[in-house]
Amino acid sequence: MFLKIRPETPADYPAITQVNDLAFGQPSEGKLVEKLRKNPKFIPELSLVAEINGKIAGYILFFPVVIKLENREEKETISLAPVAVLPEFQRKGIGSKLIQEGIEACQHLGYDSIIVLGHSEYYPKFGFKQVNMWGIKDPFGAPAEAFMALELKEGALEGACGVVIYPDQFLEV
């Protein structure tokens, strides 16, 4: 099995939608990705596919968000969502490879932190910690253990007490 992680191309769009739909068992994440691509803040280098022998088997997106601080200022960060792998390729390390490559791409582009709303037992292995340790809150009312962040630069989230503001597209699906 030859695995290649690379930025998406327009030719990948239908396969990316299919990967998300099949991985999540419903069309919300596929529709979210389609909507986010139209947002001017979309960063093509942070929309990655996992290709196995020419077939798109996985996908990950990192998208800029802000933390609205208590003093009304904003701190830029990036969200990880969604990450998806076709069911027949799950539990083979593809999601982990996508996350690792995506973290490196975020660092390369100068981001100092990543926010994720996800499985509380999966993301800590990449260094993610619950955001409540920084006083960061999510706007969705998710369980505290599922809302996490990763500092790409030590101390990046110090003083980042506030609420994460997602683009409207996250609320539309």
mmCIF file of the C-alpha atoms, coordinates in Angstrom:
data_MODEL
# 
_entry.id   MODEL 
# 
loop_
_atom_site.group_PDB 
_atom_site.id 
_atom_site.type_symbol 
_atom_site.label_atom_id 
_atom_site.label_alt_id 
_atom_site.label_comp_id 
_atom_site.label_asym_id 
_atom_site.label_entity_id 
_atom_site.label_seq_id 
_atom_site.pdbx_PDB_ins_code 
_atom_site.Cartn_x 
_atom_site.Cartn_y 
_atom_site.Cartn_z 
_atom_site.occupancy 
_atom_site.B_iso_or_equiv 
_atom_site.pdbx_formal_charge 
_atom_site.auth_seq_id 
_atom_site.auth_comp_id 
_atom_site.auth_asym_id 
_atom_site.auth_atom_id 
_atom_site.pdbx_PDB_model_num 
ATOM 1   C CA . MET A 1 1   ? 0.000   0.000  0.000  1.00 0.00 ? 1   MET A CA 1 
ATOM 2   C CA . PHE A 1 2   ? 1.589   3.273  -1.160 1.00 0.00 ? 2   PHE A CA 1 
ATOM 3   C CA . LEU A 1 3   ? 0.236   6.234  0.825  1.00 0.00 ? 3   LEU A CA 1 
ATOM 4   C CA . LYS A 1 4   ? 0.735   9.764  -0.430 1.00 0.00 ? 4   LYS A CA 1 
ATOM 5   C CA . ILE A 1 5   ? -0.469  12.872 1.452  1.00 0.00 ? 5   ILE A CA 1 
ATOM 6   C CA . ARG A 1 6   ? -0.897  15.935 -0.752 1.00 0.00 ? 6   ARG A CA 1 
ATOM 7   C CA . PRO A 1 7   ? -2.992  19.097 -1.121 1.00 0.00 ? 7   PRO A CA 1 
ATOM 8   C CA . GLU A 1 8   ? -6.338  18.598 -2.823 1.00 0.00 ? 8   GLU A CA 1 
ATOM 9   C CA . THR A 1 9   ? -6.948  19.525 -6.451 1.00 0.00 ? 9   THR A CA 1 
ATOM 10  C CA . PRO A 1 10  ? -10.305 20.397 -8.049 1.00 0.00 ? 10  PRO A CA 1 
ATOM 11  C CA . ALA A 1 11  ? -10.337 16.930 -9.625 1.00 0.00 ? 11  ALA A CA 1 
ATOM 12  C CA . ASP A 1 12  ? -10.445 15.484 -6.088 1.00 0.00 ? 12  ASP A CA 1 
ATOM 13  C CA . TYR A 1 13  ? -13.623 17.308 -5.001 1.00 0.00 ? 13  TYR A CA 1 
ATOM 14  C CA . PRO A 1 14  ? -16.135 14.499 -5.762 1.00 0.00 ? 14  PRO A CA 1 
ATOM 15  C CA . ALA A 1 15  ? -13.924 11.887 -4.064 1.00 0.00 ? 15  ALA A CA 1 
ATOM 16  C CA . ILE A 1 16  ? -13.453 14.135 -1.014 1.00 0.00 ? 16  ILE A CA 1 
ATOM 17  C CA . THR A 1 17  ? -17.216 14.533 -0.654 1.00 0.00 ? 17  THR A CA 1 
ATOM 18  C CA . GLN A 1 18  ? -17.628 10.761 -0.950 1.00 0.00 ? 18  GLN A CA 1 
ATOM 19  C CA . VAL A 1 19  ? -14.910 10.070 1.654  1.00 0.00 ? 19  VAL A CA 1 
ATOM 20  C CA . ASN A 1 20  ? -16.595 12.425 4.136  1.00 0.00 ? 20  ASN A CA 1 
ATOM 21  C CA . ASP A 1 21  ? -20.098 11.083 3.443  1.00 0.00 ? 21  ASP A CA 1 
ATOM 22  C CA . LEU A 1 22  ? -19.032 7.450  3.843  1.00 0.00 ? 22  LEU A CA 1 
ATOM 23  C CA . ALA A 1 23  ? -16.780 8.039  6.853  1.00 0.00 ? 23  ALA A CA 1 
ATOM 24  C CA . PHE A 1 24  ? -19.466 9.925  8.771  1.00 0.00 ? 24  PHE A CA 1 
ATOM 25  C CA . GLY A 1 25  ? -22.477 8.041  7.412  1.00 0.00 ? 25  GLY A CA 1 
ATOM 26  C CA . GLN A 1 26  ? -24.242 11.271 6.374  1.00 0.00 ? 26  GLN A CA 1 
ATOM 27  C CA . PRO A 1 27  ? -23.602 14.272 4.093  1.00 0.00 ? 27  PRO A CA 1 
ATOM 28  C CA . SER A 1 28  ? -22.971 17.088 6.600  1.00 0.00 ? 28  SER A CA 1 
ATOM 29  C CA . GLU A 1 29  ? -19.152 17.067 6.557  1.00 0.00 ? 29  GLU A CA 1 
ATOM 30  C CA . GLY A 1 30  ? -19.021 16.754 2.765  1.00 0.00 ? 30  GLY A CA 1 
ATOM 31  C CA . LYS A 1 31  ? -21.320 19.764 2.455  1.00 0.00 ? 31  LYS A CA 1 
ATOM 32  C CA . LEU A 1 32  ? -19.278 21.673 5.042  1.00 0.00 ? 32  LEU A CA 1 
ATOM 33  C CA . VAL A 1 33  ? -16.089 21.214 3.020  1.00 0.00 ? 33  VAL A CA 1 
ATOM 34  C CA . GLU A 1 34  ? -17.833 22.352 -0.176 1.00 0.00 ? 34  GLU A CA 1 
ATOM 35  C CA . LYS A 1 35  ? -19.075 25.513 1.592  1.00 0.00 ? 35  LYS A CA 1 
ATOM 36  C CA . LEU A 1 36  ? -15.734 26.267 3.243  1.00 0.00 ? 36  LEU A CA 1 
ATOM 37  C CA . ARG A 1 37  ? -13.925 26.137 -0.118 1.00 0.00 ? 37  ARG A CA 1 
ATOM 38  C CA . LYS A 1 38  ? -16.005 29.193 -1.135 1.00 0.00 ? 38  LYS A CA 1 
ATOM 39  C CA . ASN A 1 39  ? -14.961 31.144 1.977  1.00 0.00 ? 39  ASN A CA 1 
ATOM 40  C CA . PRO A 1 40  ? -12.179 33.662 1.179  1.00 0.00 ? 40  PRO A CA 1 
ATOM 41  C CA . LYS A 1 41  ? -10.209 32.402 4.209  1.00 0.00 ? 41  LYS A CA 1 
ATOM 42  C CA . PHE A 1 42  ? -9.914  28.881 2.729  1.00 0.00 ? 42  PHE A CA 1 
ATOM 43  C CA . ILE A 1 43  ? -6.257  27.805 2.486  1.00 0.00 ? 43  ILE A CA 1 
ATOM 44  C CA . PRO A 1 44  ? -5.742  25.208 -0.275 1.00 0.00 ? 44  PRO A CA 1 
ATOM 45  C CA . GLU A 1 45  ? -2.431  24.026 1.248  1.00 0.00 ? 45  GLU A CA 1 
ATOM 46  C CA . LEU A 1 46  ? -4.330  22.959 4.376  1.00 0.00 ? 46  LEU A CA 1 
ATOM 47  C CA . SER A 1 47  ? -6.917  20.851 2.565  1.00 0.00 ? 47  SER A CA 1 
ATOM 48  C CA . LEU A 1 48  ? -5.118  17.519 2.277  1.00 0.00 ? 48  LEU A CA 1 
ATOM 49  C CA . VAL A 1 49  ? -5.958  14.140 0.801  1.00 0.00 ? 49  VAL A CA 1 
ATOM 50  C CA . ALA A 1 50  ? -4.544  10.696 1.516  1.00 0.00 ? 50  ALA A CA 1 
ATOM 51  C CA . GLU A 1 51  ? -4.109  8.861  -1.742 1.00 0.00 ? 51  GLU A CA 1 
ATOM 52  C CA . ILE A 1 52  ? -3.537  5.113  -1.878 1.00 0.00 ? 52  ILE A CA 1 
ATOM 53  C CA . ASN A 1 53  ? -2.523  3.707  -5.239 1.00 0.00 ? 53  ASN A CA 1 
ATOM 54  C CA . GLY A 1 54  ? -4.280  6.600  -6.992 1.00 0.00 ? 54  GLY A CA 1 
ATOM 55  C CA . LYS A 1 55  ? -7.488  6.418  -4.916 1.00 0.00 ? 55  LYS A CA 1 
ATOM 56  C CA . ILE A 1 56  ? -8.537  9.116  -2.428 1.00 0.00 ? 56  ILE A CA 1 
ATOM 57  C CA . ALA A 1 57  ? -8.875  7.205  0.843  1.00 0.00 ? 57  ALA A CA 1 
ATOM 58  C CA . GLY A 1 58  ? -8.751  10.037 3.368  1.00 0.00 ? 58  GLY A CA 1 
ATOM 59  C CA . TYR A 1 59  ? -9.129  13.767 3.832  1.00 0.00 ? 59  TYR A CA 1 
ATOM 60  C CA . ILE A 1 60  ? -8.354  16.492 6.360  1.00 0.00 ? 60  ILE A CA 1 
ATOM 61  C CA . LEU A 1 61  ? -9.075  20.211 6.479  1.00 0.00 ? 61  LEU A CA 1 
ATOM 62  C CA . PHE A 1 62  ? -7.576  22.929 8.656  1.00 0.00 ? 62  PHE A CA 1 
ATOM 63  C CA . PHE A 1 63  ? -9.487  26.208 8.593  1.00 0.00 ? 63  PHE A CA 1 
ATOM 64  C CA . PRO A 1 64  ? -8.717  29.594 10.207 1.00 0.00 ? 64  PRO A CA 1 
ATOM 65  C CA . VAL A 1 65  ? -10.848 30.600 13.188 1.00 0.00 ? 65  VAL A CA 1 
ATOM 66  C CA . VAL A 1 66  ? -10.464 33.198 15.917 1.00 0.00 ? 66  VAL A CA 1 
ATOM 67  C CA . ILE A 1 67  ? -10.732 33.189 19.660 1.00 0.00 ? 67  ILE A CA 1 
ATOM 68  C CA . LYS A 1 68  ? -12.749 36.206 20.770 1.00 0.00 ? 68  LYS A CA 1 
ATOM 69  C CA . LEU A 1 69  ? -10.870 37.195 23.911 1.00 0.00 ? 69  LEU A CA 1 
ATOM 70  C CA . GLU A 1 70  ? -12.522 38.562 27.011 1.00 0.00 ? 70  GLU A CA 1 
ATOM 71  C CA . ASN A 1 71  ? -10.933 41.963 26.296 1.00 0.00 ? 71  ASN A CA 1 
ATOM 72  C CA . ARG A 1 72  ? -12.719 41.919 22.895 1.00 0.00 ? 72  ARG A CA 1 
ATOM 73  C CA . GLU A 1 73  ? -9.500  41.400 20.927 1.00 0.00 ? 73  GLU A CA 1 
ATOM 74  C CA . GLU A 1 74  ? -9.155  38.380 18.659 1.00 0.00 ? 74  GLU A CA 1 
ATOM 75  C CA . LYS A 1 75  ? -6.486  35.713 18.511 1.00 0.00 ? 75  LYS A CA 1 
ATOM 76  C CA . GLU A 1 76  ? -6.103  33.821 15.265 1.00 0.00 ? 76  GLU A CA 1 
ATOM 77  C CA . THR A 1 77  ? -5.832  30.045 15.402 1.00 0.00 ? 77  THR A CA 1 
ATOM 78  C CA . ILE A 1 78  ? -6.770  27.216 13.076 1.00 0.00 ? 78  ILE A CA 1 
ATOM 79  C CA . SER A 1 79  ? -9.361  24.470 13.449 1.00 0.00 ? 79  SER A CA 1 
ATOM 80  C CA . LEU A 1 80  ? -8.965  20.852 12.462 1.00 0.00 ? 80  LEU A CA 1 
ATOM 81  C CA . ALA A 1 81  ? -12.226 19.648 10.937 1.00 0.00 ? 81  ALA A CA 1 
ATOM 82  C CA . PRO A 1 82  ? -13.109 17.375 9.377  1.00 0.00 ? 82  PRO A CA 1 
ATOM 83  C CA . VAL A 1 83  ? -10.747 14.418 9.162  1.00 0.00 ? 83  VAL A CA 1 
ATOM 84  C CA . ALA A 1 84  ? -12.201 11.403 7.396  1.00 0.00 ? 84  ALA A CA 1 
ATOM 85  C CA . VAL A 1 85  ? -11.029 8.036  6.093  1.00 0.00 ? 85  VAL A CA 1 
ATOM 86  C CA . LEU A 1 86  ? -13.002 5.619  3.932  1.00 0.00 ? 86  LEU A CA 1 
ATOM 87  C CA . PRO A 1 87  ? -14.398 2.834  6.143  1.00 0.00 ? 87  PRO A CA 1 
ATOM 88  C CA . GLU A 1 88  ? -12.350 0.105  4.409  1.00 0.00 ? 88  GLU A CA 1 
ATOM 89  C CA . PHE A 1 89  ? -9.119  2.018  5.154  1.00 0.00 ? 89  PHE A CA 1 
ATOM 90  C CA . GLN A 1 90  ? -9.868  2.993  8.762  1.00 0.00 ? 90  GLN A CA 1 
ATOM 91  C CA . ARG A 1 91  ? -7.613  1.798  11.595 1.00 0.00 ? 91  ARG A CA 1 
ATOM 92  C CA . LYS A 1 92  ? -4.580  1.622  9.312  1.00 0.00 ? 92  LYS A CA 1 
ATOM 93  C CA . GLY A 1 93  ? -2.888  4.841  10.451 1.00 0.00 ? 93  GLY A CA 1 
ATOM 94  C CA . ILE A 1 94  ? -4.140  7.010  7.579  1.00 0.00 ? 94  ILE A CA 1 
ATOM 95  C CA . GLY A 1 95  ? -6.000  9.468  9.817  1.00 0.00 ? 95  GLY A CA 1 
ATOM 96  C CA . SER A 1 96  ? -2.937  9.779  12.033 1.00 0.00 ? 96  SER A CA 1 
ATOM 97  C CA . LYS A 1 97  ? -0.705  10.443 9.034  1.00 0.00 ? 97  LYS A CA 1 
ATOM 98  C CA . LEU A 1 98  ? -3.127  13.110 7.773  1.00 0.00 ? 98  LEU A CA 1 
ATOM 99  C CA . ILE A 1 99  ? -3.125  14.791 11.185 1.00 0.00 ? 99  ILE A CA 1 
ATOM 100 C CA . GLN A 1 100 ? 0.671   14.690 11.479 1.00 0.00 ? 100 GLN A CA 1 
ATOM 101 C CA . GLU A 1 101 ? 1.213   16.088 7.970  1.00 0.00 ? 101 GLU A CA 1 
ATOM 102 C CA . GLY A 1 102 ? -1.474  18.711 8.578  1.00 0.00 ? 102 GLY A CA 1 
ATOM 103 C CA . ILE A 1 103 ? 0.152   19.838 11.822 1.00 0.00 ? 103 ILE A CA 1 
ATOM 104 C CA . GLU A 1 104 ? 3.451   20.254 9.968  1.00 0.00 ? 104 GLU A CA 1 
ATOM 105 C CA . ALA A 1 105 ? 1.729   22.244 7.206  1.00 0.00 ? 105 ALA A CA 1 
ATOM 106 C CA . CYS A 1 106 ? 0.117   24.533 9.802  1.00 0.00 ? 106 CYS A CA 1 
ATOM 107 C CA . GLN A 1 107 ? 3.518   25.119 11.429 1.00 0.00 ? 107 GLN A CA 1 
ATOM 108 C CA . HIS A 1 108 ? 5.082   25.815 8.040  1.00 0.00 ? 108 HIS A CA 1 
ATOM 109 C CA . LEU A 1 109 ? 2.432   28.474 7.361  1.00 0.00 ? 109 LEU A CA 1 
ATOM 110 C CA . GLY A 1 110 ? 3.147   30.127 10.723 1.00 0.00 ? 110 GLY A CA 1 
ATOM 111 C CA . TYR A 1 111 ? 0.153   29.083 12.805 1.00 0.00 ? 111 TYR A CA 1 
ATOM 112 C CA . ASP A 1 112 ? 0.910   28.774 16.509 1.00 0.00 ? 112 ASP A CA 1 
ATOM 113 C CA . SER A 1 113 ? -2.073  26.686 17.662 1.00 0.00 ? 113 SER A CA 1 
ATOM 114 C CA . ILE A 1 114 ? -4.772  24.302 16.457 1.00 0.00 ? 114 ILE A CA 1 
ATOM 115 C CA . ILE A 1 115 ? -8.292  23.798 17.868 1.00 0.00 ? 115 ILE A CA 1 
ATOM 116 C CA . VAL A 1 116 ? -10.273 20.568 17.466 1.00 0.00 ? 116 VAL A CA 1 
ATOM 117 C CA . LEU A 1 117 ? -13.677 19.321 18.531 1.00 0.00 ? 117 LEU A CA 1 
ATOM 118 C CA . GLY A 1 118 ? -13.249 15.577 18.506 1.00 0.00 ? 118 GLY A CA 1 
ATOM 119 C CA . HIS A 1 119 ? -12.753 12.276 20.258 1.00 0.00 ? 119 HIS A CA 1 
ATOM 120 C CA . SER A 1 120 ? -11.216 12.874 23.679 1.00 0.00 ? 120 SER A CA 1 
ATOM 121 C CA . GLU A 1 121 ? -9.202  9.639  23.595 1.00 0.00 ? 121 GLU A CA 1 
ATOM 122 C CA . TYR A 1 122 ? -7.826  10.059 20.060 1.00 0.00 ? 122 TYR A CA 1 
ATOM 123 C CA . TYR A 1 123 ? -6.404  13.570 19.777 1.00 0.00 ? 123 TYR A CA 1 
ATOM 124 C CA . PRO A 1 124 ? -4.294  13.658 22.968 1.00 0.00 ? 124 PRO A CA 1 
ATOM 125 C CA . LYS A 1 125 ? -1.803  11.267 21.320 1.00 0.00 ? 125 LYS A CA 1 
ATOM 126 C CA . PHE A 1 126 ? -0.919  14.174 19.004 1.00 0.00 ? 126 PHE A CA 1 
ATOM 127 C CA . GLY A 1 127 ? -0.436  16.516 21.952 1.00 0.00 ? 127 GLY A CA 1 
ATOM 128 C CA . PHE A 1 128 ? -3.923  18.058 22.101 1.00 0.00 ? 128 PHE A CA 1 
ATOM 129 C CA . LYS A 1 129 ? -5.135  19.125 25.558 1.00 0.00 ? 129 LYS A CA 1 
ATOM 130 C CA . GLN A 1 130 ? -8.530  20.249 26.818 1.00 0.00 ? 130 GLN A CA 1 
ATOM 131 C CA . VAL A 1 131 ? -9.004  23.966 26.092 1.00 0.00 ? 131 VAL A CA 1 
ATOM 132 C CA . ASN A 1 132 ? -10.469 24.699 29.503 1.00 0.00 ? 132 ASN A CA 1 
ATOM 133 C CA . MET A 1 133 ? -6.890  24.806 30.835 1.00 0.00 ? 133 MET A CA 1 
ATOM 134 C CA . TRP A 1 134 ? -6.534  28.092 28.895 1.00 0.00 ? 134 TRP A CA 1 
ATOM 135 C CA . GLY A 1 135 ? -10.076 29.301 29.605 1.00 0.00 ? 135 GLY A CA 1 
ATOM 136 C CA . ILE A 1 136 ? -11.139 28.783 25.982 1.00 0.00 ? 136 ILE A CA 1 
ATOM 137 C CA . LYS A 1 137 ? -14.775 27.894 25.308 1.00 0.00 ? 137 LYS A CA 1 
ATOM 138 C CA . ASP A 1 138 ? -16.568 26.431 22.332 1.00 0.00 ? 138 ASP A CA 1 
ATOM 139 C CA . PRO A 1 139 ? -19.723 28.004 20.904 1.00 0.00 ? 139 PRO A CA 1 
ATOM 140 C CA . PHE A 1 140 ? -21.510 24.667 20.454 1.00 0.00 ? 140 PHE A CA 1 
ATOM 141 C CA . GLY A 1 141 ? -21.836 23.500 24.066 1.00 0.00 ? 141 GLY A CA 1 
ATOM 142 C CA . ALA A 1 142 ? -19.833 20.347 23.410 1.00 0.00 ? 142 ALA A CA 1 
ATOM 143 C CA . PRO A 1 143 ? -18.559 18.205 26.279 1.00 0.00 ? 143 PRO A CA 1 
ATOM 144 C CA . ALA A 1 144 ? -15.442 19.835 27.773 1.00 0.00 ? 144 ALA A CA 1 
ATOM 145 C CA . GLU A 1 145 ? -13.270 16.771 27.162 1.00 0.00 ? 145 GLU A CA 1 
ATOM 146 C CA . ALA A 1 146 ? -14.027 16.870 23.415 1.00 0.00 ? 146 ALA A CA 1 
ATOM 147 C CA . PHE A 1 147 ? -12.840 20.456 22.845 1.00 0.00 ? 147 PHE A CA 1 
ATOM 148 C CA . MET A 1 148 ? -9.055  20.515 22.628 1.00 0.00 ? 148 MET A CA 1 
ATOM 149 C CA . ALA A 1 149 ? -6.106  22.571 21.434 1.00 0.00 ? 149 ALA A CA 1 
ATOM 150 C CA . LEU A 1 150 ? -2.500  22.023 20.485 1.00 0.00 ? 150 LEU A CA 1 
ATOM 151 C CA . GLU A 1 151 ? 0.113   24.710 20.975 1.00 0.00 ? 151 GLU A CA 1 
ATOM 152 C CA . LEU A 1 152 ? 2.503   24.660 18.030 1.00 0.00 ? 152 LEU A CA 1 
ATOM 153 C CA . LYS A 1 153 ? 4.614   27.266 19.804 1.00 0.00 ? 153 LYS A CA 1 
ATOM 154 C CA . GLU A 1 154 ? 5.069   27.045 23.557 1.00 0.00 ? 154 GLU A CA 1 
ATOM 155 C CA . GLY A 1 155 ? 2.820   29.525 25.354 1.00 0.00 ? 155 GLY A CA 1 
ATOM 156 C CA . ALA A 1 156 ? 0.830   30.347 22.208 1.00 0.00 ? 156 ALA A CA 1 
ATOM 157 C CA . LEU A 1 157 ? -2.496  30.094 24.045 1.00 0.00 ? 157 LEU A CA 1 
ATOM 158 C CA . GLU A 1 158 ? -1.489  31.839 27.253 1.00 0.00 ? 158 GLU A CA 1 
ATOM 159 C CA . GLY A 1 159 ? -4.024  34.608 27.862 1.00 0.00 ? 159 GLY A CA 1 
ATOM 160 C CA . ALA A 1 160 ? -6.321  33.270 25.132 1.00 0.00 ? 160 ALA A CA 1 
ATOM 161 C CA . CYS A 1 161 ? -9.307  33.119 27.476 1.00 0.00 ? 161 CYS A CA 1 
ATOM 162 C CA . GLY A 1 162 ? -12.437 33.517 25.347 1.00 0.00 ? 162 GLY A CA 1 
ATOM 163 C CA . VAL A 1 163 ? -14.784 31.835 22.859 1.00 0.00 ? 163 VAL A CA 1 
ATOM 164 C CA . VAL A 1 164 ? -13.785 30.272 19.548 1.00 0.00 ? 164 VAL A CA 1 
ATOM 165 C CA . ILE A 1 165 ? -15.649 31.876 16.646 1.00 0.00 ? 165 ILE A CA 1 
ATOM 166 C CA . TYR A 1 166 ? -16.213 29.589 13.673 1.00 0.00 ? 166 TYR A CA 1 
ATOM 167 C CA . PRO A 1 167 ? -17.226 30.765 10.191 1.00 0.00 ? 167 PRO A CA 1 
ATOM 168 C CA . ASP A 1 168 ? -20.957 30.659 9.483  1.00 0.00 ? 168 ASP A CA 1 
ATOM 169 C CA . GLN A 1 169 ? -20.482 27.604 7.259  1.00 0.00 ? 169 GLN A CA 1 
ATOM 170 C CA . PHE A 1 170 ? -19.892 25.476 10.369 1.00 0.00 ? 170 PHE A CA 1 
ATOM 171 C CA . LEU A 1 171 ? -23.328 26.481 11.645 1.00 0.00 ? 171 LEU A CA 1 
ATOM 172 C CA . GLU A 1 172 ? -25.106 25.886 8.321  1.00 0.00 ? 172 GLU A CA 1 
ATOM 173 C CA . VAL A 1 173 ? -24.629 22.109 8.233  1.00 0.00 ? 173 VAL A CA 1 
# 
